[in-house]
Amino acid sequence: MPTRTVNGSDEPADDVLSALRQLGIERSELARREAALVRRARNEGIVWEQIASCLSVTKQTVHRKYAAGLRRR
């Protein structure tokens, strides 16, 4: 049985799918780490502007993403 390839490349499709699955796992882990660090930063009194600057986003973006979750705790 011939090996499936992606768009005519030499890389087997199963390898690409495995890499995509791993990327999804890593993306989820990074999101968890980011949320934990934002929570820690806020608990330590770091302002939204500083957090946003470190994440290369606006204050509004980081506040919108995390502020509600912090109030529930």
N, C-alpha and C positions, 0 to 999 in steps of 0.2 A: 504494500500500500504506500503510495507516495506521501511525502510529508507536505502538509499544507504550509504555504508561505503567505506573508503579508505583502500585498501589492507588488508581487513579483520579486521581493527582496529574498535574500538567502536566510533570513531569520524566520524560524518556524513560528507559526501562529500561536502555539501553546506557550512559547517563551514570552511573546509579547503580552499575552493575556495574563500570564503569571506576573510579569513586571507591572502591569496595570493594577492587578489585585494588591500587590505589595505597595504600590504608590497610594492606593486608597487607604490602606492600613496606616501608612506613615502620615498621610494627611490628617487622619483622625487623631493620631497621637500628637501631632503638632498643635492641633486645635485644642486638645485637652491641656497641653503644656502652656499654651498661650493664655488660656482662661485662668489657669492656676497662678501664673505669674502676674497677670493683671489683678487678680483678687489679692495676691500678696502685696503688690505695689500699693493698691488702694488702702489696704490694712495698715501699711507703713506710712500712710499720709502723702504718698506721691500723687500729684495732681494729674488730671486727665491730659493736659497739654503735654506733659513730659512722657506719659505712656504713649500717647499718639505719635509723638516725634520718634520714639524708639521703634515703633511699628510702621513708620512711614505712611501714616494715615492721618486724617483730620481728627481733631478733638471730638467733633460731632459723630464721626464714624465709630470711634472706639467707645464713646459714651453710649450711643444707641445700641451697640452690640453687647455691652457688658453691664451697664448700670442697673437694669431691671433685675438681673440675676443676683447682683450684690445686695440689693435692698431686701430680697426674699430671705436671705440668710440670717 
